[in-house]
């Protein structure tokens, strides 16, 4: 059985991003601010050093 997100043509990363934005949109305003702040601080991009 294929996952619903795969049948819709989405990657798991895109599917989870959509789910997270829906959950954040449904939150009360006081909690939403904290959730948005936490979501921004959890991503760190590292670029490899080239020789």
N, C-alpha and C positions, 0 to 999 in steps of 0.2 A: 504494500500500500504506500503510495506516494504522499508526502506531506502536502497539506493544502497550500502552503506558501510556495512550494516547488511547482505545483500545478498552476499557480497564478503567475509563474515566471519570475519570482523574486529570489534573491539570495537570502540566506539566513540573516545576514547582517542588516540588510534593508528591511526585512520583516521585523526584526527585533527593534529597529529604530522607529518604525511606524507604531508598533505596540507601545513603546516607551512614550512617544509623543501623545498618544491617545490617553494613556494613564495620567500623564502630567496635565493634560487639558481638563481632565475630570476632577482634579484635586481642588480643594478649597484654596483661596488666594494665599493665606498665611503659610500653608504647607508647600504650595507651588513654588514660592520664591526659594525655599530651601532646596527643593528637588532640582530646580533649574541650576542653582549654584553647584550642587553636587555633580550633576551631569556634565558640567563644563570642566570640572577639575579632575575627572577620571580618565582623560585622554592625554597621552603623552606621545609625541612623535619624535623618533630618533632617526637621524640620517647617518648612515655608515660613512666613516672617513675614507676618502679615496687616496690612494698612494700615488 
